[in-house]
Amino acid sequence: MSSRYEDSLGIIVMDNIKDFGEKVNKNIMEKRQANNSFLIHANTPRFNNGDSKGVIMDTVRDRDIYILSDVGNHSMTYNMFGYENHMSPDEHFQDIKRVISALRAQPDRITVFMPMLYQSRQHRRNKRESLDCALALQELHNIGVNVVATIDVHDPNIQNAVPANMSFENFFASTSILTNFIKEEDFNPDDVVFISPDNGAMERTSYYAGMFGADVGMLYKRRDLSKMVDGHNPVVAHEYLGRDIKGKTVIIVDDMIDSGGSLLDVIDQLKERGAKKIYAIATFPLFSKGLDKFNEAYENKHLNKIYSTNLTYSDPDLLKAPWYRQVDCTEYVSDIIDTLNKSGSITELKNGKQKILSMLDDKRKGN
């Protein structure tokens, strides 16, 4: 039985995720053998002083609307008083709210899909700090959003800040990434150890290891709490907890790579402990600082490859790096939107363990 939403799907693709969103729309059209696009055209034009507004150019009455936005796309620019400004996550989020305001409560249901959740790294308070992610979710609820969907949220507990009558859906890129890794890399499935780069990533690393049926280790970050560098207490040393990794294939898991300095430290630590091959998996490839040190780690044979996704913007130089592999997640996001719109079960979309284990068995058999 089809849901009351199925024939009224509408997808608003913000400019910061245009190519990705158009592929998602095309995939859903193919799944449903539809002749007409599901895209709803929207705009957020700016005035010369930087002010903006949201404009909807298609009918949205009684439709099931999905707003797709990449709040981390730093390549987007606009002119203000003759200067070119790069858009910050705050400005991307403000544009989402402008579009919601322009919808004027006419849709039957509104879902905001941010693959990288806005302000997800500021998910808890330490001393006198703002609680930005929780405030943003509550703000979306207050302006009429019914569902917030995201992928690999930094801390799933943030959903406790969401009012009971707004749904929060956290999906995982693990199946897409591991599928590509298994197909492309040469390794012994029984000789793999997953490594958490710190205690905060342990739950995510254990999830990946569970899908793989592999062991887990952790490098504990000892920090200098008396200093702050780039908003963080600097790491003094890494202490390793886990089985011997000498001669093993190790896979480091985290949700994002920002400057990459901590990851490079972890890679060096693992190489010193005798790891045979070193890979890293991260859902969001921010790489906010230069790539030279990663190139050096690759050339020195410390790093084999980093697997990440196209769920947020990546610099062209990163995409050309020989140690980097981008995994396309448009098919996965298409499946999510298609299933949510039909009010179908999302259980299989959140758990691909059997598929991964089957692929590993085939690899053991040499298939």
C-alpha positions in Angstrom: 0.0 0.0 0.0 1.4 3.4 -0.9 1.6 6.2 1.6 -0.3 9.5 1.3 3.0 11.2 0.4 4.2 8.9 -2.3 2.7 10.8 -5.2 3.6 14.2 -3.9 7.4 14.0 -3.4 9.2 17.3 -3.9 13.0 17.8 -3.6 14.5 21.2 -3.0 18.2 21.1 -3.8 20.1 24.0 -2.4 22.9 25.5 -4.6 25.5 24.2 -2.2 24.7 20.5 -3.2 23.4 21.0 -6.7 25.2 18.2 -8.6 24.7 15.7 -5.8 21.0 16.6 -5.5 20.3 16.3 -9.2 21.8 12.8 -9.2 19.5 11.9 -6.3 16.5 13.1 -8.2 17.5 11.2 -11.3 18.0 8.0 -9.3 14.5 8.3 -7.8 13.0 8.9 -11.2 14.6 5.7 -12.5 13.5 3.7 -9.4 9.9 4.8 -9.9 10.0 4.9 -13.7 8.8 8.5 -13.5 8.7 10.8 -16.5 8.7 14.0 -14.5 11.3 15.4 -12.2 10.7 15.7 -8.4 12.8 18.8 -8.2 11.2 22.0 -6.7 13.0 25.1 -7.9 14.0 27.5 -5.1 16.4 30.5 -4.9 18.2 32.5 -2.2 19.2 35.6 -4.1 21.3 38.3 -2.3 21.2 42.1 -2.4 24.4 44.1 -2.7 24.6 44.7 1.0 24.5 40.9 1.7 20.9 40.6 2.7 19.1 37.6 1.2 15.7 36.0 0.8 14.1 32.7 0.0 12.0 32.3 -3.2 10.0 29.2 -4.2 9.1 28.9 -7.9 6.9 25.8 -8.0 3.8 24.7 -6.3 4.4 23.0 -2.9 0.9 22.8 -1.5 0.2 19.4 0.2 3.5 18.0 -1.0 6.1 16.0 0.9 9.2 18.3 0.7 12.8 17.3 1.2 15.4 20.1 1.5 18.9 18.9 0.7 21.8 21.1 1.8 25.6 20.8 2.3 26.3 23.3 5.1 30.0 22.5 4.8 30.4 23.7 1.2 33.0 26.5 1.6 33.4 27.0 -2.1 30.1 28.9 -2.4 30.6 32.7 -2.6 28.5 35.9 -2.9 29.3 39.6 -3.4 28.8 42.1 -0.6 29.7 45.8 -1.1 31.9 44.7 -4.0 33.8 42.0 -2.0 33.6 38.3 -2.6 32.7 36.4 0.6 32.9 32.6 1.0 29.8 31.2 2.7 30.1 29.8 6.2 28.0 27.0 7.7 26.0 29.7 9.5 25.0 31.3 6.2 24.1 27.9 4.6 21.8 27.2 7.6 20.2 30.6 7.4 19.4 29.9 3.7 17.7 26.7 4.7 15.5 28.7 7.1 14.7 31.2 4.4 13.5 28.5 2.1 11.3 27.0 4.9 9.9 30.5 5.5 9.1 30.8 1.8 7.2 27.5 1.9 4.7 29.3 4.1 3.5 26.1 5.9 1.9 24.9 2.6 3.6 21.4 2.4 2.1 18.4 4.1 5.5 17.5 5.5 9.0 19.1 5.5 12.2 17.1 5.9 15.6 18.9 6.1 18.3 16.5 4.9 21.8 17.8 5.9 24.3 14.9 5.2 26.7 16.7 7.6 24.6 18.0 10.4 24.9 21.8 11.1 27.1 22.5 14.1 27.3 18.8 15.0 30.7 19.3 16.6 29.3 21.7 19.1 26.9 19.1 20.5 27.6 19.5 24.2 28.6 22.1 26.7 32.0 22.4 28.4 31.9 25.3 31.0 30.3 28.4 29.6 29.8 27.4 26.0 27.0 27.7 23.5 25.0 24.6 22.6 24.6 25.4 18.9 23.5 22.0 17.4 20.7 21.6 19.9 19.5 25.2 19.4 19.6 24.7 15.6 17.4 21.5 15.8 14.9 23.2 18.1 14.8 26.2 15.7 14.0 24.0 12.8 11.2 22.4 14.8 9.8 25.8 15.7 9.5 26.9 12.1 7.7 23.8 11.0 10.2 21.1 10.1 8.8 17.6 10.7 11.9 15.5 10.1 15.7 16.2 10.3 17.8 13.5 8.5 21.6 13.3 8.6 24.4 10.8 8.1 27.0 9.7 10.7 26.2 12.5 13.2 29.1 13.4 15.4 27.2 12.4 18.5 23.8 10.5 18.2 22.8 11.7 21.6 22.1 15.1 20.1 18.7 13.8 19.1 17.7 14.1 22.8 17.5 17.8 22.2 14.7 17.3 19.6 11.1 17.7 20.7 9.1 14.5 20.7 7.0 15.5 17.7 9.9 16.0 15.4 11.7 12.9 14.0 15.5 12.7 13.9 16.9 10.1 11.5 20.6 9.3 11.6 21.9 7.1 8.7 25.3 5.5 8.1 27.7 5.7 5.2 29.5 2.6 6.5 28.0 0.1 4.0 28.8 2.3 1.0 32.4 2.9 2.1 33.2 -0.7 3.1 31.6 -2.1 -0.1 34.1 0.0 -2.1 37.0 -0.8 0.1 36.4 -4.6 -0.1 36.1 -4.4 -3.9 39.2 -2.3 -4.5 41.8 -3.2 -1.9 44.0 -6.3 -1.6 44.0 -7.6 2.0 43.4 -10.7 4.1 39.9 -10.3 5.8 41.2 -12.3 8.8 44.2 -10.0 9.3 42.4 -6.6 9.8 42.2 -4.5 13.0 40.0 -1.4 13.2 41.6 1.5 15.1 39.8 4.3 16.9 41.9 7.5 16.9 40.5 8.6 20.3 37.9 7.5 22.8 35.3 9.7 21.2 35.4 7.6 18.0 35.3 4.3 19.8 31.6 3.6 19.3 31.8 4.4 15.6 34.9 2.2 15.2 33.3 -0.7 17.0 30.3 -0.4 14.7 32.6 -0.7 11.6 34.5 -3.6 13.2 31.3 -5.4 14.0 30.2 -5.2 10.4 33.6 -6.6 9.4 33.8 -9.2 12.2 37.2 -7.7 13.1 39.1 -6.7 16.3 39.3 -3.1 17.7 42.2 -1.1 19.1 42.3 2.5 20.3 44.9 5.3 20.5 44.1 7.5 23.5 44.8 11.2 23.1 46.6 12.7 26.0 46.0 16.5 25.8 47.5 19.6 27.3 44.5 21.1 29.1 46.3 24.3 29.9 46.4 25.4 26.2 44.0 26.1 23.4 45.1 25.8 19.7 42.5 26.3 16.9 39.7 25.7 19.5 41.2 22.5 20.9 43.5 21.4 23.6 46.6 20.2 21.8 47.5 16.5 21.8 50.6 15.7 23.8 50.9 12.0 23.1 49.0 8.9 21.9 48.7 5.8 24.1 47.8 2.6 22.3 45.3 0.1 23.7 44.6 -3.2 21.9 46.2 -6.3 20.3 49.5 -6.4 18.6 49.2 -4.9 15.1 52.6 -5.9 13.7 52.1 -7.2 10.2 48.4 -6.4 10.2 46.1 -4.3 8.0 44.8 -1.5 10.1 41.8 0.8 9.3 41.4 4.0 11.2 37.8 5.2 11.6 36.4 8.7 12.3 33.4 10.8 11.3 35.5 13.6 9.7 39.0 14.7 8.9 39.5 18.4 9.6 43.1 19.7 9.6 44.3 16.0 9.6 47.2 16.7 12.1 45.8 14.2 14.7 45.2 11.5 12.0 48.8 11.9 10.7 50.1 11.4 14.3 48.0 8.2 14.6 49.3 6.9 11.2 52.9 7.5 12.4 52.2 5.7 15.7 50.7 2.7 14.0 53.6 2.5 11.5 56.0 2.5 14.4 54.1 -0.4 15.9 54.6 -2.4 12.7 51.3 -2.1 10.9 51.7 -3.6 7.4 49.0 -1.5 5.7 47.3 1.6 7.0 44.0 2.9 5.7 41.6 5.6 7.1 37.9 5.9 6.7 36.1 9.2 7.4 32.6 10.2 6.3 33.3 13.9 5.8 36.6 15.0 4.1 37.0 18.6 5.3 40.8 18.8 5.0 40.7 22.4 6.2 44.5 22.7 6.0 47.1 21.7 3.3 47.5 18.3 1.9 51.3 18.3 1.7 51.8 16.2 4.8 49.4 13.6 3.6 51.3 13.4 0.3 54.4 13.0 2.3 52.9 10.2 4.4 51.8 8.4 1.2 55.2 8.8 -0.5 56.9 7.5 2.7 54.6 4.4 2.5 53.1 5.2 5.9 49.6 5.8 4.4 48.0 3.5 1.9 44.7 5.2 1.2 41.9 7.3 2.7 38.3 6.4 1.9 35.7 9.1 2.3 32.4 10.3 0.6 30.9 13.0 -1.6 28.5 13.9 1.2 30.2 17.3 1.6 32.2 19.5 -0.7 35.8 18.4 -1.5 38.6 20.6 -2.9 39.7 19.5 -6.5 43.3 19.0 -5.2 42.0 16.4 -2.7 40.1 14.5 -5.4 43.3 14.3 -7.5 45.5 12.9 -4.7 46.6 9.3 -5.3 46.0 8.3 -1.7 42.4 9.5 -1.7 39.2 7.6 -2.8 35.8 9.3 -2.9 32.8 7.0 -2.5 29.6 8.1 -4.3 26.7 8.1 -1.9 24.0 9.5 -4.2 22.4 6.1 -4.6 22.2 5.7 -0.8 20.6 9.1 -0.3 18.2 8.3 -3.1 17.2 5.1 -1.3 16.7 7.0 2.0 14.5 9.7 0.5 12.5 7.2 -1.6 11.9 5.0 1.5 11.0 7.9 3.9 8.6 9.3 1.3 6.8 5.9 1.0 6.8 5.6 4.8 8.7 2.3 4.4 11.0 0.5 6.8 14.4 2.1 7.1 16.0 -0.9 9.1 17.9 -2.3 6.1 19.2 1.2 5.2 20.8 1.4 8.6 22.3 -2.1 8.7 24.3 -3.6 5.8 26.3 -6.1 7.9 25.1 -9.2 6.1 26.1 -7.7 2.7 29.6 -6.9 4.0 30.1 -10.3 5.6 29.0 -12.0 2.4 31.5 -9.9 0.4 34.3 -10.8 2.8 33.5 -14.5 2.5 33.7 -14.2 -1.3 37.1 -12.4 -0.9 38.4 -15.3 1.3 37.3 -17.7 -1.4 39.1 -15.7 -4.1 35.9 -14.7 -5.9 
